[in-house]
Amino acid sequence: MKRVLRFLRDEQGTETVEWAIMVGLIAVAAIGLVLLIGGHVTRAFTGLETGMQSIP
């Protein structure tokens, strides 16, 4: 029982877990942003390519 209480009171390593969660959330947000913007960028470059091909 003492080990369980000591484990619950021990805060060593909690900061590492908090940082890991923050980094994970930032990574998920960055991936989502890339997926969201990726289609728009592809369409923009496709339009530029089409426009440049029509120039003699």
mmCIF entry with sequence, helices, sheets and N, C-alpha, C, O atoms, coordinates in Angstrom:
data_MODEL
# 
_entry.id   MODEL 
# 
_entity.id                         1 
_entity.type                       polymer 
_entity.pdbx_number_of_molecules   1 
# 
_entity_poly.entity_id                      1 
_entity_poly.type                           'polypeptide(L)' 
_entity_poly.nstd_linkage                   no 
_entity_poly.nstd_monomer                   no 
_entity_poly.pdbx_seq_one_letter_code       MKRVLRFLRDEQGTETVEWAIMVGLIAVAAIGLVLLIGGHVTRAFTGLETGMQSIP 
_entity_poly.pdbx_seq_one_letter_code_can   MKRVLRFLRDEQGTETVEWAIMVGLIAVAAIGLVLLIGGHVTRAFTGLETGMQSIP 
_entity_poly.pdbx_strand_id                 A 
# 
loop_
_entity_poly_seq.entity_id 
_entity_poly_seq.num 
_entity_poly_seq.mon_id 
_entity_poly_seq.hetero 
1 1  MET n 
1 2  LYS n 
1 3  ARG n 
1 4  VAL n 
1 5  LEU n 
1 6  ARG n 
1 7  PHE n 
1 8  LEU n 
1 9  ARG n 
1 10 ASP n 
1 11 GLU n 
1 12 GLN n 
1 13 GLY n 
1 14 THR n 
1 15 GLU n 
1 16 THR n 
1 17 VAL n 
1 18 GLU n 
1 19 TRP n 
1 20 ALA n 
1 21 ILE n 
1 22 MET n 
1 23 VAL n 
1 24 GLY n 
1 25 LEU n 
1 26 ILE n 
1 27 ALA n 
1 28 VAL n 
1 29 ALA n 
1 30 ALA n 
1 31 ILE n 
1 32 GLY n 
1 33 LEU n 
1 34 VAL n 
1 35 LEU n 
1 36 LEU n 
1 37 ILE n 
1 38 GLY n 
1 39 GLY n 
1 40 HIS n 
1 41 VAL n 
1 42 THR n 
1 43 ARG n 
1 44 ALA n 
1 45 PHE n 
1 46 THR n 
1 47 GLY n 
1 48 LEU n 
1 49 GLU n 
1 50 THR n 
1 51 GLY n 
1 52 MET n 
1 53 GLN n 
1 54 SER n 
1 55 ILE n 
1 56 PRO n 
# 
_struct_asym.id          A 
_struct_asym.entity_id   1 
# 
loop_
_struct_conf.conf_type_id 
_struct_conf.id 
_struct_conf.pdbx_PDB_helix_id 
_struct_conf.beg_label_comp_id 
_struct_conf.beg_label_asym_id 
_struct_conf.beg_label_seq_id 
_struct_conf.pdbx_beg_PDB_ins_code 
_struct_conf.end_label_comp_id 
_struct_conf.end_label_asym_id 
_struct_conf.end_label_seq_id 
_struct_conf.pdbx_end_PDB_ins_code 
_struct_conf.beg_auth_comp_id 
_struct_conf.beg_auth_asym_id 
_struct_conf.beg_auth_seq_id 
_struct_conf.end_auth_comp_id 
_struct_conf.end_auth_asym_id 
_struct_conf.end_auth_seq_id 
_struct_conf.pdbx_PDB_helix_class 
_struct_conf.details 
_struct_conf.pdbx_PDB_helix_length 
HELX_P HELX_P1 AA1 LYS A 2  ? ARG A 9  ? LYS A 2  ARG A 9  1 ? 8  
HELX_P HELX_P2 AA2 THR A 14 ? GLN A 53 ? THR A 14 GLN A 53 1 ? 40 
# 
_struct_conf_type.id          HELX_P 
_struct_conf_type.criteria    ? 
_struct_conf_type.reference   ? 
# 
loop_
_atom_site.group_PDB 
_atom_site.id 
_atom_site.type_symbol 
_atom_site.label_atom_id 
_atom_site.label_alt_id 
_atom_site.label_comp_id 
_atom_site.label_asym_id 
_atom_site.label_entity_id 
_atom_site.label_seq_id 
_atom_site.pdbx_PDB_ins_code 
_atom_site.Cartn_x 
_atom_site.Cartn_y 
_atom_site.Cartn_z 
_atom_site.occupancy 
_atom_site.B_iso_or_equiv 
_atom_site.pdbx_formal_charge 
_atom_site.auth_seq_id 
_atom_site.auth_comp_id 
_atom_site.auth_asym_id 
_atom_site.auth_atom_id 
_atom_site.pdbx_PDB_model_num 
ATOM 1   N N  . MET A 1 1  ? 0.816  -1.189 0.000   1.00 0.00 ? 1  MET A N  1 
ATOM 2   C CA . MET A 1 1  ? 0.000  0.000  0.000   1.00 0.00 ? 1  MET A CA 1 
ATOM 3   C C  . MET A 1 1  ? 0.863  1.259  0.000   1.00 0.00 ? 1  MET A C  1 
ATOM 4   O O  . MET A 1 1  ? 0.515  2.255  -0.633  1.00 0.00 ? 1  MET A O  1 
ATOM 5   N N  . LYS A 1 2  ? 1.993  1.210  0.715   1.00 0.00 ? 2  LYS A N  1 
ATOM 6   C CA . LYS A 1 2  ? 2.881  2.362  0.765   1.00 0.00 ? 2  LYS A CA 1 
ATOM 7   C C  . LYS A 1 2  ? 3.456  2.672  -0.614  1.00 0.00 ? 2  LYS A C  1 
ATOM 8   O O  . LYS A 1 2  ? 3.627  3.836  -0.977  1.00 0.00 ? 2  LYS A O  1 
ATOM 9   N N  . ARG A 1 3  ? 3.748  1.637  -1.368  1.00 0.00 ? 3  ARG A N  1 
ATOM 10  C CA . ARG A 1 3  ? 4.296  1.838  -2.710  1.00 0.00 ? 3  ARG A CA 1 
ATOM 11  C C  . ARG A 1 3  ? 3.289  2.544  -3.617  1.00 0.00 ? 3  ARG A C  1 
ATOM 12  O O  . ARG A 1 3  ? 3.657  3.415  -4.405  1.00 0.00 ? 3  ARG A O  1 
ATOM 13  N N  . VAL A 1 4  ? 2.034  2.168  -3.501  1.00 0.00 ? 4  VAL A N  1 
ATOM 14  C CA . VAL A 1 4  ? 0.988  2.788  -4.327  1.00 0.00 ? 4  VAL A CA 1 
ATOM 15  C C  . VAL A 1 4  ? 0.853  4.261  -3.973  1.00 0.00 ? 4  VAL A C  1 
ATOM 16  O O  . VAL A 1 4  ? 0.781  5.108  -4.864  1.00 0.00 ? 4  VAL A O  1 
ATOM 17  N N  . LEU A 1 5  ? 0.819  4.574  -2.691  1.00 0.00 ? 5  LEU A N  1 
ATOM 18  C CA . LEU A 1 5  ? 0.703  5.968  -2.264  1.00 0.00 ? 5  LEU A CA 1 
ATOM 19  C C  . LEU A 1 5  ? 1.922  6.778  -2.687  1.00 0.00 ? 5  LEU A C  1 
ATOM 20  O O  . LEU A 1 5  ? 1.789  7.921  -3.125  1.00 0.00 ? 5  LEU A O  1 
ATOM 21  N N  . ARG A 1 6  ? 3.097  6.197  -2.560  1.00 0.00 ? 6  ARG A N  1 
ATOM 22  C CA . ARG A 1 6  ? 4.317  6.881  -2.973  1.00 0.00 ? 6  ARG A CA 1 
ATOM 23  C C  . ARG A 1 6  ? 4.294  7.128  -4.483  1.00 0.00 ? 6  ARG A C  1 
ATOM 24  O O  . ARG A 1 6  ? 4.703  8.192  -4.949  1.00 0.00 ? 6  ARG A O  1 
ATOM 25  N N  . PHE A 1 7  ? 3.824  6.160  -5.227  1.00 0.00 ? 7  PHE A N  1 
ATOM 26  C CA . PHE A 1 7  ? 3.735  6.302  -6.684  1.00 0.00 ? 7  PHE A CA 1 
ATOM 27  C C  . PHE A 1 7  ? 2.758  7.417  -7.064  1.00 0.00 ? 7  PHE A C  1 
ATOM 28  O O  . PHE A 1 7  ? 3.037  8.205  -7.968  1.00 0.00 ? 7  PHE A O  1 
ATOM 29  N N  . LEU A 1 8  ? 1.622  7.485  -6.381  1.00 0.00 ? 8  LEU A N  1 
ATOM 30  C CA . LEU A 1 8  ? 0.626  8.510  -6.686  1.00 0.00 ? 8  LEU A CA 1 
ATOM 31  C C  . LEU A 1 8  ? 1.095  9.912  -6.313  1.00 0.00 ? 8  LEU A C  1 
ATOM 32  O O  . LEU A 1 8  ? 0.710  10.886 -6.959  1.00 0.00 ? 8  LEU A O  1 
ATOM 33  N N  . ARG A 1 9  ? 1.924  10.020 -5.278  1.00 0.00 ? 9  ARG A N  1 
ATOM 34  C CA . ARG A 1 9  ? 2.437  11.325 -4.855  1.00 0.00 ? 9  ARG A CA 1 
ATOM 35  C C  . ARG A 1 9  ? 3.647  11.760 -5.668  1.00 0.00 ? 9  ARG A C  1 
ATOM 36  O O  . ARG A 1 9  ? 3.962  12.949 -5.715  1.00 0.00 ? 9  ARG A O  1 
ATOM 37  N N  . ASP A 1 10 ? 4.313  10.837 -6.295  1.00 0.00 ? 10 ASP A N  1 
ATOM 38  C CA . ASP A 1 10 ? 5.526  11.148 -7.047  1.00 0.00 ? 10 ASP A CA 1 
ATOM 39  C C  . ASP A 1 10 ? 5.168  11.920 -8.313  1.00 0.00 ? 10 ASP A C  1 
ATOM 40  O O  . ASP A 1 10 ? 4.411  11.427 -9.150  1.00 0.00 ? 10 ASP A O  1 
ATOM 41  N N  . GLU A 1 11 ? 5.709  13.128 -8.454  1.00 0.00 ? 11 GLU A N  1 
ATOM 42  C CA . GLU A 1 11 ? 5.422  13.957 -9.620  1.00 0.00 ? 11 GLU A CA 1 
ATOM 43  C C  . GLU A 1 11 ? 6.578  13.958 -10.618 1.00 0.00 ? 11 GLU A C  1 
ATOM 44  O O  . GLU A 1 11 ? 6.544  14.692 -11.605 1.00 0.00 ? 11 GLU A O  1 
ATOM 45  N N  . GLN A 1 12 ? 7.566  13.169 -10.374 1.00 0.00 ? 12 GLN A N  1 
ATOM 46  C CA . GLN A 1 12 ? 8.708  13.107 -11.274 1.00 0.00 ? 12 GLN A CA 1 
ATOM 47  C C  . GLN A 1 12 ? 8.268  12.493 -12.600 1.00 0.00 ? 12 GLN A C  1 
ATOM 48  O O  . GLN A 1 12 ? 7.685  11.410 -12.625 1.00 0.00 ? 12 GLN A O  1 
ATOM 49  N N  . GLY A 1 13 ? 8.546  13.177 -13.684 1.00 0.00 ? 13 GLY A N  1 
ATOM 50  C CA . GLY A 1 13 ? 8.187  12.674 -14.997 1.00 0.00 ? 13 GLY A CA 1 
ATOM 51  C C  . GLY A 1 13 ? 6.888  13.249 -15.544 1.00 0.00 ? 13 GLY A C  1 
ATOM 52  O O  . GLY A 1 13 ? 6.581  13.064 -16.722 1.00 0.00 ? 13 GLY A O  1 
ATOM 53  N N  . THR A 1 14 ? 6.121  13.942 -14.710 1.00 0.00 ? 14 THR A N  1 
ATOM 54  C CA . THR A 1 14 ? 4.857  14.493 -15.212 1.00 0.00 ? 14 THR A CA 1 
ATOM 55  C C  . THR A 1 14 ? 5.097  15.602 -16.218 1.00 0.00 ? 14 THR A C  1 
ATOM 56  O O  . THR A 1 14 ? 4.323  15.762 -17.162 1.00 0.00 ? 14 THR A O  1 
ATOM 57  N N  . GLU A 1 15 ? 6.158  16.367 -16.028 1.00 0.00 ? 15 GLU A N  1 
ATOM 58  C CA . GLU A 1 15 ? 6.471  17.438 -16.978 1.00 0.00 ? 15 GLU A CA 1 
ATOM 59  C C  . GLU A 1 15 ? 6.820  16.850 -18.338 1.00 0.00 ? 15 GLU A C  1 
ATOM 60  O O  . GLU A 1 15 ? 6.467  17.418 -19.372 1.00 0.00 ? 15 GLU A O  1 
ATOM 61  N N  . THR A 1 16 ? 7.501  15.734 -18.341 1.00 0.00 ? 16 THR A N  1 
ATOM 62  C CA . THR A 1 16 ? 7.837  15.068 -19.600 1.00 0.00 ? 16 THR A CA 1 
ATOM 63  C C  . THR A 1 16 ? 6.581  14.614 -20.321 1.00 0.00 ? 16 THR A C  1 
ATOM 64  O O  . THR A 1 16 ? 6.480  14.749 -21.540 1.00 0.00 ? 16 THR A O  1 
ATOM 65  N N  . VAL A 1 17 ? 5.643  14.088 -19.592 1.00 0.00 ? 17 VAL A N  1 
ATOM 66  C CA . VAL A 1 17 ? 4.381  13.649 -20.191 1.00 0.00 ? 17 VAL A CA 1 
ATOM 67  C C  . VAL A 1 17 ? 3.625  14.852 -20.752 1.00 0.00 ? 17 VAL A C  1 
ATOM 68  O O  . VAL A 1 17 ? 3.051  14.770 -21.838 1.00 0.00 ? 17 VAL A O  1 
ATOM 69  N N  . GLU A 1 18 ? 3.622  15.957 -20.027 1.00 0.00 ? 18 GLU A N  1 
ATOM 70  C CA . GLU A 1 18 ? 2.947  17.163 -20.515 1.00 0.00 ? 18 GLU A CA 1 
ATOM 71  C C  . GLU A 1 18 ? 3.580  17.655 -21.812 1.00 0.00 ? 18 GLU A C  1 
ATOM 72  O O  . GLU A 1 18 ? 2.873  18.024 -22.749 1.00 0.00 ? 18 GLU A O  1 
ATOM 73  N N  . TRP A 1 19 ? 4.897  17.660 -21.865 1.00 0.00 ? 19 TRP A N  1 
ATOM 74  C CA . TRP A 1 19 ? 5.587  18.080 -23.091 1.00 0.00 ? 19 TRP A CA 1 
ATOM 75  C C  . TRP A 1 19 ? 5.278  17.130 -24.240 1.00 0.00 ? 19 TRP A C  1 
ATOM 76  O O  . TRP A 1 19 ? 5.081  17.570 -25.372 1.00 0.00 ? 19 TRP A O  1 
ATOM 77  N N  . ALA A 1 20 ? 5.235  15.849 -23.962 1.00 0.00 ? 20 ALA A N  1 
ATOM 78  C CA . ALA A 1 20 ? 4.933  14.868 -25.008 1.00 0.00 ? 20 ALA A CA 1 
ATOM 79  C C  . ALA A 1 20 ? 3.522  15.072 -25.555 1.00 0.00 ? 20 ALA A C  1 
ATOM 80  O O  . ALA A 1 20 ? 3.299  14.959 -26.760 1.00 0.00 ? 20 ALA A O  1 
ATOM 81  N N  . ILE A 1 21 ? 2.583  15.368 -24.682 1.00 0.00 ? 21 ILE A N  1 
ATOM 82  C CA . ILE A 1 21 ? 1.211  15.627 -25.131 1.00 0.00 ? 21 ILE A CA 1 
ATOM 83  C C  . ILE A 1 21 ? 1.161  16.888 -25.984 1.00 0.00 ? 21 ILE A C  1 
ATOM 84  O O  . ILE A 1 21 ? 0.503  16.907 -27.024 1.00 0.00 ? 21 ILE A O  1 
ATOM 85  N N  . MET A 1 22 ? 1.852  17.942 -25.551 1.00 0.00 ? 22 MET A N  1 
ATOM 86  C CA . MET A 1 22 ? 1.864  19.185 -26.332 1.00 0.00 ? 22 MET A CA 1 
ATOM 87  C C  . MET A 1 22 ? 2.485  18.977 -27.706 1.00 0.00 ? 22 MET A C  1 
ATOM 88  O O  . MET A 1 22 ? 1.952  19.450 -28.710 1.00 0.00 ? 22 MET A O  1 
ATOM 89  N N  . VAL A 1 23 ? 3.603  18.275 -27.753 1.00 0.00 ? 23 VAL A N  1 
ATOM 90  C CA . VAL A 1 23 ? 4.263  18.012 -29.032 1.00 0.00 ? 23 VAL A CA 1 
ATOM 91  C C  . VAL A 1 23 ? 3.362  17.175 -29.930 1.00 0.00 ? 23 VAL A C  1 
ATOM 92  O O  . VAL A 1 23 ? 3.289  17.414 -31.136 1.00 0.00 ? 23 VAL A O  1 
ATOM 93  N N  . GLY A 1 24 ? 2.687  16.210 -29.357 1.00 0.00 ? 24 GLY A N  1 
ATOM 94  C CA . GLY A 1 24 ? 1.760  15.386 -30.132 1.00 0.00 ? 24 GLY A CA 1 
ATOM 95  C C  . GLY A 1 24 ? 0.618  16.202 -30.706 1.00 0.00 ? 24 GLY A C  1 
ATOM 96  O O  . GLY A 1 24 ? 0.250  16.019 -31.866 1.00 0.00 ? 24 GLY A O  1 
ATOM 97  N N  . LEU A 1 25 ? 0.052  17.101 -29.912 1.00 0.00 ? 25 LEU A N  1 
ATOM 98  C CA . LEU A 1 25 ? -1.038 17.949 -30.401 1.00 0.00 ? 25 LEU A CA 1 
ATOM 99  C C  . LEU A 1 25 ? -0.563 18.894 -31.498 1.00 0.00 ? 25 LEU A C  1 
ATOM 100 O O  . LEU A 1 25 ? -1.276 19.120 -32.477 1.00 0.00 ? 25 LEU A O  1 
ATOM 101 N N  . ILE A 1 26 ? 0.628  19.443 -31.339 1.00 0.00 ? 26 ILE A N  1 
ATOM 102 C CA . ILE A 1 26 ? 1.179  20.320 -32.376 1.00 0.00 ? 26 ILE A CA 1 
ATOM 103 C C  . ILE A 1 26 ? 1.413  19.537 -33.658 1.00 0.00 ? 26 ILE A C  1 
ATOM 104 O O  . ILE A 1 26 ? 1.141  20.042 -34.747 1.00 0.00 ? 26 ILE A O  1 
ATOM 105 N N  . ALA A 1 27 ? 1.912  18.315 -33.543 1.00 0.00 ? 27 ALA A N  1 
ATOM 106 C CA . ALA A 1 27 ? 2.144  17.487 -34.733 1.00 0.00 ? 27 ALA A CA 1 
ATOM 107 C C  . ALA A 1 27 ? 0.834  17.165 -35.441 1.00 0.00 ? 27 ALA A C  1 
ATOM 108 O O  . ALA A 1 27 ? 0.764  17.219 -36.669 1.00 0.00 ? 27 ALA A O  1 
ATOM 109 N N  . VAL A 1 28 ? -0.200 16.832 -34.681 1.00 0.00 ? 28 VAL A N  1 
ATOM 110 C CA . VAL A 1 28 ? -1.504 16.536 -35.285 1.00 0.00 ? 28 VAL A CA 1 
ATOM 111 C C  . VAL A 1 28 ? -2.058 17.778 -35.981 1.00 0.00 ? 28 VAL A C  1 
ATOM 112 O O  . VAL A 1 28 ? -2.608 17.681 -37.078 1.00 0.00 ? 28 VAL A O  1 
ATOM 113 N N  . ALA A 1 29 ? -1.917 18.941 -35.352 1.00 0.00 ? 29 ALA A N  1 
ATOM 114 C CA . ALA A 1 29 ? -2.393 20.185 -35.963 1.00 0.00 ? 29 ALA A CA 1 
ATOM 115 C C  . ALA A 1 29 ? -1.623 20.495 -37.244 1.00 0.00 ? 29 ALA A C  1 
ATOM 116 O O  . ALA A 1 29 ? -2.219 20.917 -38.234 1.00 0.00 ? 29 ALA A O  1 
ATOM 117 N N  . ALA A 1 30 ? -0.307 20.290 -37.236 1.00 0.00 ? 30 ALA A N  1 
ATOM 118 C CA . ALA A 1 30 ? 0.502  20.555 -38.426 1.00 0.00 ? 30 ALA A CA 1 
ATOM 119 C C  . ALA A 1 30 ? 0.125  19.618 -39.566 1.00 0.00 ? 30 ALA A C  1 
ATOM 120 O O  . ALA A 1 30 ? 0.012  20.052 -40.712 1.00 0.00 ? 30 ALA A O  1 
ATOM 121 N N  . ILE A 1 31 ? -0.069 18.360 -39.267 1.00 0.00 ? 31 ILE A N  1 
ATOM 122 C CA . ILE A 1 31 ? -0.460 17.393 -40.304 1.00 0.00 ? 31 ILE A CA 1 
ATOM 123 C C  . ILE A 1 31 ? -1.830 17.751 -40.861 1.00 0.00 ? 31 ILE A C  1 
ATOM 124 O O  . ILE A 1 31 ? -2.044 17.694 -42.072 1.00 0.00 ? 31 ILE A O  1 
ATOM 125 N N  . GLY A 1 32 ? -2.751 18.117 -39.992 1.00 0.00 ? 32 GLY A N  1 
ATOM 126 C CA . GLY A 1 32 ? -4.082 18.527 -40.448 1.00 0.00 ? 32 GLY A CA 1 
ATOM 127 C C  . GLY A 1 32 ? -4.028 19.754 -41.336 1.00 0.00 ? 32 GLY A C  1 
ATOM 128 O O  . GLY A 1 32 ? -4.743 19.836 -42.334 1.00 0.00 ? 32 GLY A O  1 
ATOM 129 N N  . LEU A 1 33 ? -3.182 20.706 -40.977 1.00 0.00 ? 33 LEU A N  1 
ATOM 130 C CA . LEU A 1 33 ? -3.034 21.919 -41.782 1.00 0.00 ? 33 LEU A CA 1 
ATOM 131 C C  . LEU A 1 33 ? -2.453 21.608 -43.151 1.00 0.00 ? 33 LEU A C  1 
ATOM 132 O O  . LEU A 1 33 ? -2.912 22.147 -44.158 1.00 0.00 ? 33 LEU A O  1 
ATOM 133 N N  . VAL A 1 34 ? -1.452 20.748 -43.196 1.00 0.00 ? 34 VAL A N  1 
ATOM 134 C CA . VAL A 1 34 ? -0.858 20.360 -44.476 1.00 0.00 ? 34 VAL A CA 1 
ATOM 135 C C  . VAL A 1 34 ? -1.889 19.658 -45.347 1.00 0.00 ? 34 VAL A C  1 
ATOM 136 O O  . VAL A 1 34 ? -1.966 19.925 -46.546 1.00 0.00 ? 34 VAL A O  1 
ATOM 137 N N  . LEU A 1 35 ? -2.671 18.778 -44.774 1.00 0.00 ? 35 LEU A N  1 
ATOM 138 C CA . LEU A 1 35 ? -3.701 18.080 -45.543 1.00 0.00 ? 35 LEU A CA 1 
ATOM 139 C C  . LEU A 1 35 ? -4.778 19.044 -46.032 1.00 0.00 ? 35 LEU A C  1 
ATOM 140 O O  . LEU A 1 35 ? -5.283 18.900 -47.145 1.00 0.00 ? 35 LEU A O  1 
ATOM 141 N N  . LEU A 1 36 ? -5.125 20.013 -45.213 1.00 0.00 ? 36 LEU A N  1 
ATOM 142 C CA . LEU A 1 36 ? -6.156 20.978 -45.577 1.00 0.00 ? 36 LEU A CA 1 
ATOM 143 C C  . LEU A 1 36 ? -5.682 21.916 -46.685 1.00 0.00 ? 36 LEU A C  1 
ATOM 144 O O  . LEU A 1 36 ? -6.427 22.192 -47.625 1.00 0.00 ? 36 LEU A O  1 
ATOM 145 N N  . ILE A 1 37 ? -4.464 22.400 -46.580 1.00 0.00 ? 37 ILE A N  1 
ATOM 146 C CA . ILE A 1 37 ? -3.939 23.370 -47.543 1.00 0.00 ? 37 ILE A CA 1 
ATOM 147 C C  . ILE A 1 37 ? -3.384 22.682 -48.786 1.00 0.00 ? 37 ILE A C  1 
ATOM 148 O O  . ILE A 1 37 ? -3.326 23.296 -49.851 1.00 0.00 ? 37 ILE A O  1 
ATOM 149 N N  . GLY A 1 38 ? -2.983 21.439 -48.672 1.00 0.00 ? 38 GLY A N  1 
ATOM 150 C CA . GLY A 1 38 ? -2.342 20.729 -49.779 1.00 0.00 ? 38 GLY A CA 1 
ATOM 151 C C  . GLY A 1 38 ? -3.153 20.734 -51.056 1.00 0.00 ? 38 GLY A C  1 
ATOM 152 O O  . GLY A 1 38 ? -2.598 20.947 -52.134 1.00 0.00 ? 38 GLY A O  1 
ATOM 153 N N  . GLY A 1 39 ? -4.447 20.507 -50.961 1.00 0.00 ? 39 GLY A N  1 
ATOM 154 C CA . GLY A 1 39 ? -5.302 20.495 -52.148 1.00 0.00 ? 39 GLY A CA 1 
ATOM 155 C C  . GLY A 1 39 ? -5.365 21.850 -52.820 1.00 0.00 ? 39 GLY A C  1 
ATOM 156 O O  . GLY A 1 39 ? -5.364 21.937 -54.047 1.00 0.00 ? 39 GLY A O  1 
ATOM 157 N N  . HIS A 1 40 ? -5.421 22.912 -52.026 1.00 0.00 ? 40 HIS A N  1 
ATOM 158 C CA . HIS A 1 40 ? -5.471 24.262 -52.579 1.00 0.00 ? 40 HIS A CA 1 
ATOM 159 C C  . HIS A 1 40 ? -4.172 24.602 -53.311 1.00 0.00 ? 40 HIS A C  1 
ATOM 160 O O  . HIS A 1 40 ? -4.199 25.200 -54.387 1.00 0.00 ? 40 HIS A O  1 
ATOM 161 N N  . VAL A 1 41 ? -3.058 24.227 -52.735 1.00 0.00 ? 41 VAL A N  1 
ATOM 162 C CA . VAL A 1 41 ? -1.763 24.497 -53.361 1.00 0.00 ? 41 VAL A CA 1 
ATOM 163 C C  . VAL A 1 41 ? -1.632 23.718 -54.664 1.00 0.00 ? 41 VAL A C  1 
ATOM 164 O O  . VAL A 1 41 ? -1.142 24.252 -55.659 1.00 0.00 ? 41 VAL A O  1 
ATOM 165 N N  . THR A 1 42 ? -2.062 22.475 -54.667 1.00 0.00 ? 42 THR A N  1 
ATOM 166 C CA . THR A 1 42 ? -2.001 21.658 -55.882 1.00 0.00 ? 42 THR A CA 1 
ATOM 167 C C  . THR A 1 42 ? -2.834 22.282 -56.990 1.00 0.00 ? 42 THR A C  1 
ATOM 168 O O  . THR A 1 42 ? -2.388 22.356 -58.135 1.00 0.00 ? 42 THR A O  1 
ATOM 169 N N  . ARG A 1 43 ? -4.037 22.730 -56.662 1.00 0.00 ? 43 ARG A N  1 
ATOM 170 C CA . ARG A 1 43 ? -4.893 23.361 -57.677 1.00 0.00 ? 43 ARG A CA 1 
ATOM 171 C C  . ARG A 1 43 ? -4.275 24.661 -58.182 1.00 0.00 ? 43 ARG A C  1 
ATOM 172 O O  . ARG A 1 43 ? -4.355 24.956 -59.375 1.00 0.00 ? 43 ARG A O  1 
ATOM 173 N N  . ALA A 1 44 ? -3.666 25.435 -57.304 1.00 0.00 ? 44 ALA A N  1 
ATOM 174 C CA . ALA A 1 44 ? -3.042 26.693 -57.715 1.00 0.00 ? 44 ALA A CA 1 
ATOM 175 C C  . ALA A 1 44 ? -1.899 26.432 -58.687 1.00 0.00 ? 44 ALA A C  1 
ATOM 176 O O  . ALA A 1 44 ? -1.796 27.116 -59.705 1.00 0.00 ? 44 ALA A O  1 
ATOM 177 N N  . PHE A 1 45 ? -1.045 25.466 -58.399 1.00 0.00 ? 45 PHE A N  1 
ATOM 178 C CA . PHE A 1 45 ? 0.074  25.175 -59.288 1.00 0.00 ? 45 PHE A CA 1 
ATOM 179 C C  . PHE A 1 45 ? -0.401 24.556 -60.596 1.00 0.00 ? 45 PHE A C  1 
ATOM 180 O O  . PHE A 1 45 ? 0.201  24.789 -61.644 1.00 0.00 ? 45 PHE A O  1 
ATOM 181 N N  . THR A 1 46 ? -1.459 23.779 -60.548 1.00 0.00 ? 46 THR A N  1 
ATOM 182 C CA . THR A 1 46 ? -2.018 23.218 -61.777 1.00 0.00 ? 46 THR A CA 1 
ATOM 183 C C  . THR A 1 46 ? -2.544 24.341 -62.662 1.00 0.00 ? 46 THR A C  1 
ATOM 184 O O  . THR A 1 46 ? -2.345 24.313 -63.876 1.00 0.00 ? 46 THR A O  1 
ATOM 185 N N  . GLY A 1 47 ? -3.207 25.322 -62.075 1.00 0.00 ? 47 GLY A N  1 
ATOM 186 C CA . GLY A 1 47 ? -3.686 26.479 -62.834 1.00 0.00 ? 47 GLY A CA 1 
ATOM 187 C C  . GLY A 1 47 ? -2.543 27.275 -63.425 1.00 0.00 ? 47 GLY A C  1 
ATOM 188 O O  . GLY A 1 47 ? -2.629 27.721 -64.569 1.00 0.00 ? 47 GLY A O  1 
ATOM 189 N N  . LEU A 1 48 ? -1.474 27.463 -62.669 1.00 0.00 ? 48 LEU A N  1 
ATOM 190 C CA . LEU A 1 48 ? -0.298 28.164 -63.192 1.00 0.00 ? 48 LEU A CA 1 
ATOM 191 C C  . LEU A 1 48 ? 0.334  27.398 -64.343 1.00 0.00 ? 48 LEU A C  1 
ATOM 192 O O  . LEU A 1 48 ? 0.721  27.988 -65.352 1.00 0.00 ? 48 LEU A O  1 
ATOM 193 N N  . GLU A 1 49 ? 0.436  26.105 -64.193 1.00 0.00 ? 49 GLU A N  1 
ATOM 194 C CA . GLU A 1 49 ? 1.022  25.275 -65.247 1.00 0.00 ? 49 GLU A CA 1 
ATOM 195 C C  . GLU A 1 49 ? 0.190  25.372 -66.523 1.00 0.00 ? 49 GLU A C  1 
ATOM 196 O O  . GLU A 1 49 ? 0.740  25.506 -67.616 1.00 0.00 ? 49 GLU A O  1 
ATOM 197 N N  . THR A 1 50 ? -1.112 25.305 -66.389 1.00 0.00 ? 50 THR A N  1 
ATOM 198 C CA . THR A 1 50 ? -1.998 25.400 -67.550 1.00 0.00 ? 50 THR A CA 1 
ATOM 199 C C  . THR A 1 50 ? -1.859 26.767 -68.209 1.00 0.00 ? 50 THR A C  1 
ATOM 200 O O  . THR A 1 50 ? -1.800 26.869 -69.434 1.00 0.00 ? 50 THR A O  1 
ATOM 201 N N  . GLY A 1 51 ? -1.806 27.810 -67.399 1.00 0.00 ? 51 GLY A N  1 
ATOM 202 C CA . GLY A 1 51 ? -1.647 29.159 -67.940 1.00 0.00 ? 51 GLY A CA 1 
ATOM 203 C C  . GLY A 1 51 ? -0.323 29.352 -68.642 1.00 0.00 ? 51 GLY A C  1 
ATOM 204 O O  . GLY A 1 51 ? -0.265 30.021 -69.674 1.00 0.00 ? 51 GLY A O  1 
ATOM 205 N N  . MET A 1 52 ? 0.734  28.785 -68.111 1.00 0.00 ? 52 MET A N  1 
ATOM 206 C CA . MET A 1 52 ? 2.058  28.944 -68.720 1.00 0.00 ? 52 MET A CA 1 
ATOM 207 C C  . MET A 1 52 ? 2.169  28.144 -70.010 1.00 0.00 ? 52 MET A C  1 
ATOM 208 O O  . MET A 1 52 ? 2.902  28.541 -70.916 1.00 0.00 ? 52 MET A O  1 
ATOM 209 N N  . GLN A 1 53 ? 1.466  27.039 -70.110 1.00 0.00 ? 53 GLN A N  1 
ATOM 210 C CA . GLN A 1 53 ? 1.526  26.244 -71.334 1.00 0.00 ? 53 GLN A CA 1 
ATOM 211 C C  . GLN A 1 53 ? 0.825  26.944 -72.489 1.00 0.00 ? 53 GLN A C  1 
ATOM 212 O O  . GLN A 1 53 ? 1.135  26.679 -73.650 1.00 0.00 ? 53 GLN A O  1 
ATOM 213 N N  . SER A 1 54 ? -0.115 27.833 -72.187 1.00 0.00 ? 54 SER A N  1 
ATOM 214 C CA . SER A 1 54 ? -0.831 28.531 -73.256 1.00 0.00 ? 54 SER A CA 1 
ATOM 215 C C  . SER A 1 54 ? -0.036 29.716 -73.788 1.00 0.00 ? 54 SER A C  1 
ATOM 216 O O  . SER A 1 54 ? -0.422 30.299 -74.801 1.00 0.00 ? 54 SER A O  1 
ATOM 217 N N  . ILE A 1 55 ? 1.056  30.086 -73.139 1.00 0.00 ? 55 ILE A N  1 
ATOM 218 C CA . ILE A 1 55 ? 1.906  31.182 -73.613 1.00 0.00 ? 55 ILE A CA 1 
ATOM 219 C C  . ILE A 1 55 ? 2.826  30.637 -74.704 1.00 0.00 ? 55 ILE A C  1 
ATOM 220 O O  . ILE A 1 55 ? 3.512  29.634 -74.505 1.00 0.00 ? 55 ILE A O  1 
ATOM 221 N N  . PRO A 1 56 ? 2.836  31.318 -75.879 1.00 0.00 ? 56 PRO A N  1 
ATOM 222 C CA . PRO A 1 56 ? 3.698  30.812 -76.973 1.00 0.00 ? 56 PRO A CA 1 
ATOM 223 C C  . PRO A 1 56 ? 5.167  31.022 -76.722 1.00 0.00 ? 56 PRO A C  1 
ATOM 224 O O  . PRO A 1 56 ? 5.995  30.648 -77.552 1.00 0.00 ? 56 PRO A O  1 
# 
